[in-house]
Amino acid sequence: MKLKIKTVVFLLCTVCWMSSCQKEEVATQAPPPPEVNIYMTKAEEVPIYQTYVGQVYGAKDIAIRARVEGFLKGVHFQEGSIVTEGTLLYTIDQQPFEAQVAAQRGLVAEANTRLTKAKNDLNRYRPLAAKNAVSKSDLDAAEAQYEAAQGALDAANANLRAVEIQKGYTKIYSPISGIIGKTKAKVGDFVGRDANTIILNTVSNTDHILVEFFLSETQYLIVARRFLSETGAEKQNPEKKSREIELILADDSIYKHKGKLTFIDRMVDPMTGAILVQASFPNPEGLLRPGQFAKVKIQIDTAEEGILLPQRAVTELQGMNRVFVVDEKNTVQERKVELGPKVDNLWLIREGVKPGERIIFEGLQKVADGVVVKPVETKFKRIKQGQ
């Protein structure tokens, strides 16, 4: 019996000893290297863009004003609608002008009567003067009376045309085809007074729209050099078109029609150090309206052998930008990089990374300089601005 108990105790001790040895062996085994996603770098031609905030204007924004004083009698359009050139927009009370026209017509008739009398007197004096029946001075006086009556009639007709023109201004027509806005005056308002020169409305032609924005002096030099060089190249080679520019709308979508720079102001404002630049864009669908704000995206340079990295592959520590590179032994190397501008959801790397290197862009919290990792090459999705 004692022998059996000793045997059981011995077996239990042996099992416990073997178990503890296995635990020590497991504890001493190294953990597997962490798995990280890597991005393989490559050299490519990278266009570099700059965006500028601008405001949209119509190709023509024509203010509608009353050219004569009077009470507004009629509004003949629907606000916010499309009007064609020559459409009647407003009418002003014509009665005062009709009275002026009638009075001036009376003066014309009076001048015409005086001219007829002077002409008849002259026709009577001429044969009598030929026979010396009247003096030469009487003939001269008759001719002077005729010429004065002719001049008075011409003046009366000119005054009649002037008051008829004033009467015509009581009907206000659209000078261009375009979109008309909300009226600033209602029926019954007194308009056209010098002290209250109210703008009745504005008509905008939006077949094309203009976007105006400002550049600093440094930015102007960059854009102007490219603009002038491309314009010169286009003149030498008509088939080579100048580079088109893009418009980014308020919702960050990219406007589907491309535009061109059309105007650079003559001088830099010495107060602000900025210069006005204008770009033109087609607007066939009428999507864009005057007053909108948008960003103009212009290519200012090209990196011939640029390297792009996902933005999340770059981390900042104490003002230093860094990436983690995986070498041929799968060892992580921390490396300082110099960043260029952002390109979509990527960084343009100016210095610190070469083509063909493996850069960690996911799993950065698992790594440090000198750590061995298990790299997994993963395709990175580039998301272009406006998508």
C-alpha positions in Angstrom: 0.0 0.0 0.0 2.8 2.4 0.9 4.5 1.5 -2.3 1.4 2.5 -4.3 1.1 5.9 -2.6 4.8 6.6 -3.2 4.3 5.7 -6.9 1.3 8.1 -7.2 3.1 10.9 -5.5 6.1 10.4 -7.8 3.9 10.5 -10.9 2.2 13.7 -9.8 5.5 15.4 -9.2 6.7 14.3 -12.6 3.6 15.7 -14.3 3.9 19.0 -12.4 7.6 19.3 -13.3 6.9 18.6 -17.0 4.1 21.1 -17.1 6.2 23.9 -15.6 9.0 23.2 -18.1 6.5 23.5 -21.0 5.3 26.8 -19.6 8.8 28.1 -19.3 9.5 27.0 -22.9 6.4 28.7 -24.2 7.2 31.9 -22.2 10.7 32.0 -23.7 9.4 31.8 -27.4 9.6 35.2 -29.2 6.2 36.7 -30.4 5.7 36.7 -34.2 6.6 40.0 -36.0 3.7 42.4 -36.4 1.9 42.6 -39.7 1.9 46.0 -41.4 0.6 47.4 -44.7 3.2 48.9 -47.0 3.1 51.2 -50.0 5.7 50.7 -52.7 7.1 54.1 -53.9 7.6 55.0 -57.6 8.8 58.0 -59.5 6.2 59.7 -61.7 5.4 63.1 -63.2 3.3 64.9 -60.7 1.4 68.2 -61.6 1.4 70.6 -58.7 -1.7 72.7 -58.3 -2.6 75.7 -56.2 -6.2 76.8 -55.3 -7.4 80.3 -54.9 -10.8 81.5 -53.5 -12.8 83.5 -56.0 -16.2 85.0 -56.7 -18.5 84.3 -59.7 -19.8 87.0 -61.9 -21.8 86.9 -65.1 -20.2 87.4 -68.4 -22.3 90.6 -68.4 -24.0 92.0 -65.3 -26.0 95.0 -66.5 -27.7 97.2 -63.9 -31.2 98.5 -64.9 -31.8 102.1 -63.9 -34.5 104.6 -64.7 -33.3 107.4 -66.9 -36.2 109.8 -66.2 -38.1 110.6 -63.0 -41.6 109.4 -62.4 -43.8 107.0 -60.6 -43.3 103.3 -61.5 -46.5 102.2 -63.3 -45.8 98.6 -64.3 -43.5 95.6 -63.8 -43.7 93.3 -66.8 -41.5 90.3 -65.9 -41.2 87.4 -63.5 -38.4 87.8 -61.0 -35.6 85.3 -61.4 -36.7 84.3 -65.0 -34.8 84.4 -68.2 -35.5 87.5 -70.3 -34.4 88.2 -73.9 -32.9 91.3 -75.3 -35.6 93.9 -75.9 -38.1 92.5 -73.4 -40.2 95.2 -71.7 -39.3 95.3 -68.0 -40.7 98.4 -66.5 -43.0 101.3 -67.4 -43.0 104.8 -65.8 -46.0 107.1 -65.8 -46.0 108.8 -69.2 -48.5 111.6 -68.6 -46.0 114.4 -67.8 -43.9 113.5 -70.8 -47.0 113.3 -73.1 -47.8 116.9 -72.0 -44.3 118.0 -72.9 -44.5 116.3 -76.3 -47.8 118.0 -77.0 -46.5 121.4 -76.0 -43.4 121.0 -78.1 -45.4 119.9 -81.1 -47.4 123.2 -80.8 -44.1 125.1 -80.8 -43.0 123.2 -84.0 -46.3 124.1 -85.6 -45.8 127.8 -84.6 -42.3 127.8 -86.0 -43.5 126.2 -89.2 -46.1 128.9 -89.6 -43.5 131.6 -89.1 -41.2 129.9 -91.7 -44.1 129.8 -94.2 -44.8 133.5 -93.8 -41.1 134.4 -94.0 -40.7 132.3 -97.2 -43.8 134.0 -98.8 -42.4 137.4 -97.9 -39.1 136.5 -99.4 -40.7 135.2 -102.6 -42.5 138.6 -103.0 -39.5 140.7 -102.3 -37.1 139.0 -104.8 -39.0 140.0 -108.0 -39.7 143.5 -106.6 -36.0 143.9 -105.8 -35.1 142.9 -109.3 -37.2 145.8 -110.6 -35.9 148.1 -107.9 -39.4 148.4 -106.5 -38.0 147.7 -103.0 -34.7 148.6 -101.5 -31.8 146.1 -101.2 -32.0 146.4 -97.4 -35.7 145.3 -97.4 -34.7 142.2 -99.4 -31.8 141.5 -97.0 -34.2 141.8 -94.0 -36.7 139.4 -95.7 -33.9 136.8 -96.3 -32.7 137.2 -92.6 -36.3 136.7 -91.4 -36.5 133.5 -93.5 -33.2 132.1 -92.2 -34.2 132.9 -88.6 -37.5 131.2 -89.1 -35.8 128.1 -90.6 -33.4 128.0 -87.6 -36.3 128.4 -85.1 -38.1 125.5 -86.8 -34.9 123.3 -86.6 -34.6 124.1 -82.9 -38.2 123.3 -82.3 -37.9 120.0 -84.1 -34.8 119.2 -82.0 -36.6 120.0 -78.8 -39.5 117.8 -79.9 -37.1 114.9 -80.6 -35.6 115.4 -77.1 -38.9 115.3 -75.3 -39.9 112.2 -77.4 -36.7 110.5 -76.3 -37.5 111.4 -72.7 -40.9 109.9 -73.2 -39.4 106.8 -74.7 -37.3 106.3 -71.5 -40.6 105.7 -69.6 -40.4 102.2 -71.1 -37.4 100.3 -69.9 -36.3 97.3 -71.9 -33.7 94.5 -71.2 -30.4 95.5 -72.8 -29.2 91.8 -73.0 -30.5 88.3 -72.8 -30.0 86.7 -69.4 -31.3 86.0 -66.0 -33.1 88.9 -64.2 -33.1 89.2 -60.4 -35.5 90.5 -57.8 -36.9 93.9 -58.5 -35.7 96.7 -56.1 -38.7 98.9 -56.9 -42.5 98.2 -56.8 -45.4 99.7 -58.6 -46.0 103.2 -57.2 -42.4 103.9 -56.2 -40.9 107.2 -57.4 -37.8 106.3 -59.4 -35.0 108.1 -61.3 -34.5 111.0 -58.9 -30.8 112.0 -58.7 -30.8 111.9 -54.9 -32.2 108.4 -55.0 -30.8 106.7 -58.1 -32.1 103.3 -57.2 -31.0 100.3 -59.3 -34.2 98.7 -60.4 -32.7 95.4 -61.2 -29.8 93.5 -62.7 -29.7 91.3 -65.8 -26.8 88.8 -66.0 -25.7 86.9 -69.1 -24.5 83.6 -67.7 -23.7 81.6 -70.9 -20.2 82.1 -69.7 -19.2 83.0 -66.1 -16.2 84.9 -64.9 -14.4 84.1 -61.7 -12.3 86.8 -60.1 -9.7 86.1 -57.5 -6.6 87.7 -56.0 -3.0 86.6 -56.0 -0.2 87.7 -53.8 2.8 89.2 -55.6 4.8 86.0 -55.3 1.9 83.8 -56.5 1.3 86.2 -59.3 4.9 85.8 -60.6 4.5 82.0 -60.6 1.1 82.1 -62.4 2.1 84.8 -64.8 5.2 83.1 -65.9 3.3 79.9 -66.8 0.4 81.9 -68.4 2.8 83.9 -70.6 4.9 80.9 -71.5 1.9 78.9 -72.5 0.4 81.8 -74.4 3.7 82.2 -76.4 3.8 78.5 -77.1 0.2 78.6 -78.3 1.0 81.4 -80.7 4.0 79.5 -82.1 2.0 76.2 -82.3 -1.7 76.9 -82.8 -2.5 73.2 -82.2 -1.0 73.4 -78.7 -3.7 74.7 -76.4 -2.9 76.5 -73.2 -3.4 74.6 -70.0 -7.0 74.6 -68.8 -7.9 75.3 -65.1 -10.5 73.8 -62.8 -13.2 75.2 -60.6 -14.0 73.6 -57.2 -17.5 74.4 -56.0 -18.7 75.1 -52.5 -19.6 71.4 -52.0 -16.0 70.4 -52.9 -17.2 69.0 -56.2 -15.2 69.8 -59.4 -17.1 71.7 -62.0 -17.1 69.6 -65.1 -16.3 72.4 -67.6 -12.7 73.6 -67.7 -11.8 77.3 -67.9 -9.0 79.6 -69.0 -7.3 82.6 -67.6 -8.6 85.7 -69.5 -7.3 88.7 -67.6 -4.6 89.9 -65.2 -5.0 93.4 -63.9 -2.5 96.1 -64.9 -1.0 96.6 -61.4 -0.5 95.1 -58.0 -2.5 97.0 -55.3 0.2 98.7 -53.2 -2.1 98.7 -50.2 -2.7 94.9 -50.1 0.1 93.6 -52.3 -2.4 91.6 -54.3 -3.4 91.6 -58.0 -6.8 90.8 -59.6 -7.0 87.8 -61.9 -10.0 86.6 -63.9 -10.8 83.2 -65.4 -13.7 82.4 -67.8 -15.7 79.1 -67.7 -18.6 78.0 -70.0 -21.9 77.6 -68.2 -24.3 75.8 -70.7 -26.4 74.2 -68.0 -26.8 77.5 -66.0 -25.5 75.8 -62.9 -23.4 78.7 -61.8 -24.9 82.0 -60.7 -23.3 85.4 -60.0 -22.3 85.8 -56.4 -21.2 82.3 -55.7 -17.9 81.6 -54.1 -15.6 78.9 -55.6 -12.0 77.8 -55.7 -9.9 78.2 -58.8 -7.4 75.3 -59.2 -4.4 76.2 -61.3 -1.4 74.1 -62.2 1.7 76.1 -61.2 4.5 73.5 -61.6 5.3 69.9 -62.5 7.5 67.5 -60.5 9.3 65.5 -63.1 10.2 62.5 -60.9 7.9 63.1 -57.9 7.2 60.5 -55.2 3.7 60.4 -53.7 2.9 58.9 -50.3 -0.4 58.4 -48.5 -0.9 61.2 -46.0 -1.4 58.7 -43.1 2.1 57.3 -43.8 3.7 60.5 -42.6 3.7 61.3 -38.9 5.0 64.4 -37.1 7.1 64.4 -34.0 8.4 67.6 -32.4 8.1 69.5 -35.7 9.9 66.7 -37.7 8.0 64.8 -40.4 9.0 61.2 -40.6 8.1 57.9 -42.3 8.9 54.2 -41.5 10.8 52.4 -44.2 11.0 48.6 -44.3 14.4 47.4 -45.6 15.2 44.1 -47.4 15.5 42.3 -44.0 12.0 43.5 -43.0 13.5 45.8 -40.4 11.9 49.2 -39.8 13.9 52.3 -40.3 12.7 55.7 -39.1 13.5 58.4 -41.7 13.1 62.1 -41.8 11.3 63.5 -44.9 10.7 66.9 -46.5 7.2 67.4 -47.6 5.9 69.2 -50.7 2.3 70.2 -51.4 -0.7 67.9 -50.9 -1.9 66.1 -54.0 -5.4 64.7 -53.4 -5.0 62.4 -50.3 -1.2 62.0 -50.8 1.9 64.0 -49.9 4.5 64.9 -52.5 7.8 64.0 -50.9 10.7 66.3 -51.9 13.5 64.6 -49.9 14.0 61.5 -47.8 12.4 58.7 -49.9 13.6 57.0 -53.1 11.7 55.1 -55.7 11.2 51.4 -55.0 11.2 51.6 -51.2 8.5 50.1 -49.0 6.7 52.6 -46.7 4.4 51.6 -43.8 1.0 53.4 -44.1 -1.1 51.2 -41.8 -0.1 49.7 -38.4 2.2 52.5 -37.4 1.3 52.1 -33.8 2.9 48.6 -33.8 6.4 49.7 -35.1 9.4 51.6 -34.0 12.9 52.1 -35.4 14.7 48.7 -35.6 11.6 46.5 -35.2 11.2 43.5 -37.5 7.8 43.4 -39.2 5.8 41.3 -41.6 5.2 43.6 -44.6 2.0 43.1 -46.6 1.9 45.1 -49.9 -1.6 46.6 -50.1 -3.1 48.7 -52.9 -3.8 52.2 -51.8 -6.8 54.0 -53.2 -6.1 57.5 -54.4 -9.1 59.8 -53.9 -9.0 62.8 -56.2 -10.3 66.1 -54.9 -13.9 66.6 -55.8 -14.8 62.9 -55.7 
